[in-house]
Every structure is written in structure tokens, then in C-alpha cells.
Amino acid sequence: MKTALVIGAAGQIGRASVRALAEDGWEVTAASLGGRRDAGWPDEVRTVRLDREDDAALAALVGDGVDLVVDMVAFTRAHGQQLTKLADRMGSAVVISSGAVYEDEQGRSFDTQGEPDGWPRYPGPVTETHRTVGPGDTTYGTRKIQLEQDLLALGETLPTTLVRASAVHGRYCRTPRELYFVKRNLDGRRTRVLAYNGESRFNPASVANLAELVRLAAARPGSRVLNGADPDCPTVAEIGTMIDALMGVETETVLVDGPPPVPTVGDTPWSLPYPFLFDMSAAERELGYKPVTTYADALPETVEWLAGRLREEDWVDGFPKMVASYTTGLFDYAAEDAWLAAQR
């Protein structure tokens, strides 16, 4: 039986990937900071505690060797160097990267969003050959591309598949964009404002589809970069409508033709002035990949999980990374009410 070590196994993608690998016949060691076990894992999965920053602990866990390492929490060049030092004891690797590495033809990327005319404009669904930001240690995107380049340079020494994930969704997500609509519905808000006419499209990526990519790449090692996204990409207005239907509520939507009219009003975690879509043909071609779910089909489980969490604890306590990424302005109802009153 082939052995697999999953680093960051307790996270959203990690949980799904451990299960996919175990069900595919791998002997899986699930490593995370807390050493937690997911209820959906087979009993044969071994769980261990691991501080990712501890080089000696990681080396000890790899031991004499493993056939596969799946790394969910590689963010810096130092993390890549950890894997490089252990390459002679690893058969292959799958490492989660990010769509944040892409930039448009004018050099605009997620790093330039706050600048005048800084939103990237992609000509259509981006492929893996699309231009990227430069490597470096200044931003999330530049660190990810540096990591990618270092690992790909290893070639056959450590065949590594880099998966550039888009807007990840699913149970256990630390920054669930769906929270925006679920919380509003639970709070009794029946009017919402959406910037950019509610037409923003930010390609979602189900943890189940990402886990399927991990499973396939594990079975067919190689040095490559692949996109990771769902086959469907609804607009932000369509997502709101779907969540309303799942929660049994009706909401009036006020559309704004352009950016948020005032700070926080009409601004959602999906709000982009131009679409960001992913081309998945390379994964289909190289791995025979077929999505195991769609955004629409995966949404009910996410909404049920989020509603349950929000009934148990305040969102600020339950999703601190969401607060750090988007601030509490996501739910600035006073500002929204003041703007709506002024319009009426």
C-alpha cells in the first residue's frame, strides 16, 4: 500500500483530500497543528500533531520516506525549502497554490486592487500559461509564485503538481464567502444592495473538486501547474438567490451600476468589477479530471453548516480570519440603511 502524508489535514481542503486518498487505497497520515480527526475519515487514517514551522518535526514524520506528500499550508519559500531538503525521501508531491498569482496584460492583479484602475481584467477564463506576478516575498501572490517556481525547478527529483485554487468553498472554510448572505438572512435582513449590478463572477472551487484533483495527481505524478475551480460560476446575485431559496426567505435586491456607492454598502466577498474565471481543460487533458460536483450542488451543505455555526456563536468569534480579510464592515447595516433611506 502506498503511503501519503497530508500536511494541514484539518483544514477545509485537507479534510476532503485525506478522505479521497484513503478511499482510493492510500495509507494516509493526516498531520495538523491540533492533530484532529474528521468524522468522515476511514478508521485507518493515522492522525498526528505537526507544527509546520518545525523542520525537525516534519523530517521525523517523513522518516525513511513516503510515496506522496500533499501540502495544504505551503505559503513561503521557506516552506518550499523544507520540501526540497526532504525530496530524496518523497516520491512525489501535490501542493496547493492560488489563483492570486495571475495578473493581466497591464500588470494588474489582486495586489493592485486598491489602486486607481487597479482591478485586473482578464480576456476570458485564465489558463495555466497566463502571465503571473513576479516571484518575491512581498505579497501572498508573489510568495506563492516563488514557491511554485522553486518546486517546479526540482523536476524529476520531486515531481510536484501545483494546484492553483480559486475561491474555495465548503465545510470548515475559514473565510466562507457564503457567510455574507447566510448571516444577513438569519439577521432578518430582507433588502440587500449589490455593486456592479450583481454581475460579479469569481470562479468558486469546491473542496470536493480540489480533493479530486489531489487524488488524480497523486496517482499520476508529474511536474505541472493546474487550475482548480468548479465548472459553474454563478454571479453574486445568483448566489444570493440560491441561498435565499435554500433558507426559505425572499429578499429584495437593489442593484448599483458600478462600485459600492459608499464604503461597505453593496460590497461582498465576490464583488469584482470584472469576471475572474478559470479554464480547467489542462486538468482534463493531463489527469482525465472530471468535476465531482458543481457549485450549485455543493451549496446546500455549505449553507447548512454555516447556519449551524452562526446559531452557536457570533461570526466574529467563529470566523476570525473572515474578519481579518474583510473587516466587520461586511455587516454594516447602519450604513446600508442610511444609504437606502437617502435613495428613497
C-alpha positions in Angstrom: 0.0 0.0 0.0 1.4 3.4 -0.9 1.9 5.9 1.8 0.8 9.6 1.9 1.5 12.4 4.3 -1.0 15.3 4.2 0.2 18.5 5.8 -2.6 20.8 7.0 -5.1 17.9 7.1 -7.5 19.6 9.4 -8.2 22.4 7.0 -11.0 22.6 4.5 -9.2 21.1 1.5 -7.1 18.8 3.7 -10.2 17.1 5.2 -11.6 16.3 1.8 -8.3 15.2 0.4 -7.5 12.8 3.2 -10.8 11.1 2.7 -10.3 11.0 -1.1 -6.9 9.5 -0.8 -7.8 7.0 1.9 -10.8 5.8 -0.2 -8.5 5.4 -3.2 -6.3 3.0 -1.3 -3.6 5.2 0.2 -2.3 4.7 3.7 -2.7 8.2 4.9 -1.1 10.1 7.8 -3.1 13.3 8.5 -0.9 15.9 10.1 -2.2 19.2 11.5 -1.3 21.6 14.3 -4.0 20.1 16.6 -3.9 16.5 15.3 -7.7 16.5 14.9 -9.6 13.7 13.2 -12.5 14.3 10.8 -15.6 12.2 11.3 -15.7 11.4 7.6 -12.3 9.7 7.5 -11.9 6.0 7.5 -10.6 4.5 10.7 -7.3 3.5 9.1 -6.3 7.2 8.7 -3.5 8.0 11.2 -3.6 11.4 12.8 -0.6 13.3 14.2 0.3 16.7 15.6 2.7 18.8 13.5 3.9 22.3 13.7 4.6 23.2 10.1 7.4 25.6 11.0 9.3 22.8 12.9 11.8 21.5 10.3 12.9 18.6 12.6 9.4 17.5 13.3 8.5 17.4 9.6 11.7 15.5 8.8 10.9 13.0 11.6 7.4 12.5 10.3 8.6 11.8 6.8 11.1 9.3 8.3 12.7 6.9 5.9 10.3 8.0 3.2 6.8 8.4 1.9 5.4 7.9 -1.6 3.4 11.2 -1.5 3.3 14.4 0.4 0.2 16.7 0.0 0.9 20.2 1.3 -2.1 22.4 2.1 -0.2 25.0 4.0 2.8 25.9 1.9 2.9 29.7 1.7 6.5 30.8 1.6 9.9 30.0 0.1 10.9 28.5 3.4 8.1 26.0 3.2 9.3 25.0 -0.3 12.8 24.6 1.0 11.5 22.3 3.7 10.2 20.0 1.0 13.3 20.4 -1.1 15.5 19.2 1.7 13.4 16.1 2.1 12.9 15.5 -1.7 15.1 12.3 -1.7 12.6 10.8 0.8 9.5 11.7 -1.1 8.1 10.0 -4.2 6.0 13.0 -5.4 4.1 16.0 -4.0 0.9 17.9 -4.5 0.9 21.5 -3.2 -2.0 23.9 -3.1 -1.2 27.2 -4.7 -3.6 30.1 -5.6 -5.2 31.9 -8.4 -3.9 35.1 -6.8 -0.7 34.5 -8.8 -2.3 35.7 -12.0 -2.0 39.2 -13.4 -3.5 40.8 -16.5 -1.6 42.2 -19.5 -1.2 45.6 -17.8 0.3 44.0 -14.7 -2.8 44.3 -12.6 -3.5 41.6 -10.1 -5.1 41.1 -6.7 -2.1 43.1 -5.3 -3.2 46.2 -7.2 -6.9 46.2 -6.3 -6.7 49.2 -4.0 -5.0 51.4 -6.7 -6.9 53.6 -9.2 -7.9 51.4 -12.1 -6.2 48.6 -10.3 -8.6 45.7 -10.8 -7.3 43.1 -13.2 -9.1 42.5 -16.4 -8.7 39.0 -17.9 -9.7 38.3 -21.5 -11.6 35.2 -20.6 -11.1 32.0 -18.5 -7.4 32.1 -17.5 -5.2 29.1 -18.4 -2.1 28.0 -16.5 0.1 29.6 -19.2 -1.4 33.1 -18.4 1.1 35.6 -17.1 1.7 35.8 -13.4 3.1 38.2 -10.8 6.8 38.1 -10.3 8.3 35.9 -7.5 9.2 37.6 -4.3 8.3 37.8 -0.6 6.2 41.0 -0.5 2.6 39.6 -1.0 0.6 36.4 -0.9 0.7 36.1 -4.7 4.4 36.8 -5.1 5.2 34.3 -2.3 3.1 31.6 -3.9 4.7 32.1 -7.4 8.1 31.9 -5.8 7.1 28.6 -4.1 5.8 27.3 -7.4 9.0 28.1 -9.3 11.3 26.6 -6.6 9.3 23.3 -6.6 9.0 23.0 -10.3 12.7 23.5 -10.7 13.2 20.2 -8.9 11.8 18.4 -11.9 12.1 14.6 -11.5 13.9 15.0 -8.2 10.5 15.7 -6.7 7.6 15.6 -9.3 5.2 18.3 -7.9 1.7 19.2 -9.0 0.8 22.8 -8.0 -3.0 23.4 -7.8 -4.0 27.0 -8.3 -7.2 27.1 -6.3 -9.8 29.8 -6.9 -12.5 30.9 -4.4 -12.6 27.9 -2.2 -15.9 26.9 -0.6 -17.2 24.1 1.6 -17.5 22.9 5.2 -14.8 24.2 7.5 -13.8 27.1 5.3 -12.2 29.8 7.4 -13.3 32.6 5.0 -16.6 31.4 3.7 -18.0 34.0 1.2 -21.4 32.5 1.6 -21.5 33.8 5.1 -22.4 37.2 3.7 -25.8 36.0 2.6 -26.4 33.4 5.3 -25.9 35.8 8.2 -28.0 38.5 6.6 -30.9 36.1 6.3 -30.5 34.9 9.8 -30.4 38.5 11.0 -33.7 39.2 9.3 -32.3 41.5 6.5 -34.7 41.4 3.6 -33.1 44.1 1.4 -29.6 43.9 0.1 -27.5 46.1 -2.1 -25.2 44.7 -4.7 -22.5 46.7 -6.5 -21.6 46.1 -10.2 -25.3 45.3 -10.9 -24.8 42.0 -9.0 -23.0 40.6 -12.0 -19.6 39.9 -10.4 -18.3 36.4 -11.1 -15.4 34.9 -9.1 -14.9 31.3 -10.0 -15.7 29.1 -7.0 -13.8 25.9 -6.1 -15.4 23.2 -4.1 -13.2 21.3 -1.7 -14.6 18.1 -3.2 -13.3 19.1 -6.7 -9.9 20.1 -5.3 -9.7 16.8 -3.5 -10.4 15.0 -6.7 -7.5 16.9 -8.4 -5.3 15.8 -5.5 -6.4 12.2 -5.9 -5.7 12.1 -9.6 -2.4 14.0 -9.4 -1.3 11.5 -6.7 -1.9 8.6 -9.0 -0.1 10.3 -11.9 2.9 12.2 -10.6 4.4 15.0 -12.6 5.9 18.5 -12.5 3.0 20.7 -13.5 0.7 23.6 -12.7 -3.1 23.0 -12.8 -6.1 25.3 -12.1 -8.6 24.3 -9.5 -12.2 25.6 -9.9 -15.8 24.5 -10.3 -17.4 24.0 -13.7 -20.1 26.6 -12.9 -19.6 30.2 -11.9 -22.8 32.0 -10.9 -23.0 35.7 -10.5 -23.1 37.2 -7.0 -26.8 38.0 -7.5 -27.5 34.4 -8.5 -25.6 33.1 -5.4 -27.8 35.3 -3.2 -30.9 34.0 -4.8 -29.8 30.4 -4.4 -29.1 30.9 -0.7 -32.4 32.6 -0.2 -34.2 29.6 -1.7 -32.3 27.1 0.5 -33.1 29.2 3.6 -36.7 29.7 2.6 -36.6 33.5 2.5 -37.4 36.3 -0.1 -35.1 39.2 -0.4 -35.4 42.5 -2.4 -32.1 43.2 -4.3 -31.1 46.8 -5.0 -28.5 46.9 -7.8 -25.9 49.6 -8.1 -24.4 50.2 -11.6 -20.8 50.4 -10.6 -18.7 50.2 -7.4 -20.1 50.4 -3.9 -21.7 53.8 -3.6 -20.3 54.3 -0.1 -17.8 52.2 1.8 -19.2 48.7 2.8 -22.6 49.2 1.1 -23.1 46.7 -1.7 -19.6 45.3 -1.3 -19.5 41.5 -0.9 -16.6 38.9 -0.8 -17.4 38.3 -4.5 -17.6 41.9 -5.6 -15.3 42.3 -8.6 -15.8 44.8 -11.4 -14.6 42.2 -14.0 -15.0 38.4 -14.0 -12.3 36.1 -12.8 -12.9 32.7 -14.5 -10.7 29.6 -14.7 -10.0 27.3 -17.6 -9.9 23.6 -16.5 -9.0 22.0 -19.7 -5.4 21.2 -18.7 -6.6 19.1 -15.7 -9.0 17.3 -18.0 -6.3 16.7 -20.6 -3.4 15.7 -18.2 -5.3 13.8 -15.5 -8.6 12.9 -17.0 -10.2 15.1 -14.4 -14.0 15.5 -14.3 -15.6 17.6 -11.6 -17.4 15.6 -8.9 -19.8 18.4 -8.0 -20.9 21.8 -9.1 -21.2 25.0 -7.0 -25.0 24.7 -7.0 -24.9 21.1 -5.9 -22.4 21.7 -3.1 -24.1 24.9 -1.8 -26.8 23.2 0.4 -24.2 21.5 2.6 -22.3 24.8 3.0 -25.4 26.8 3.9 -26.5 24.2 6.4 -23.0 24.2 8.0 -22.8 28.0 8.2 -26.3 28.4 9.6 -25.5 25.9 12.3 -22.3 27.7 13.2 -23.9 31.1 13.3 -26.6 29.8 15.7 -23.9 28.6 18.1 -21.6 31.6 18.1 -21.0 35.1 16.9 -19.4 35.3 13.5 -16.6 37.4 14.8 -15.6 34.7 17.2 -16.3 31.8 14.8 -14.6 33.2 11.7 -11.7 35.4 12.8 -9.9 35.0 9.5 -13.0 36.3 7.8 -12.9 39.4 9.9 -9.2 39.9 9.2 -9.8 39.5 5.4 -13.0 41.6 5.0 -13.4 43.5 8.4 -16.7 43.8 10.2 -17.9 46.2 7.6 -19.4 43.3 5.8 -22.4 43.7 8.0 -22.5 47.4 8.5 -26.3 47.5 8.5 -26.5 51.1 9.7 -24.5 52.4 6.7 -26.7 50.4 4.4 -29.9 51.6 5.9 -28.7 55.2 5.8 -27.9 54.9 2.1 -31.2 53.1 1.2 -33.1 55.8 3.1 -31.4 58.5 1.1 -32.3 56.8 -2.2 -36.0 56.5 -1.2 
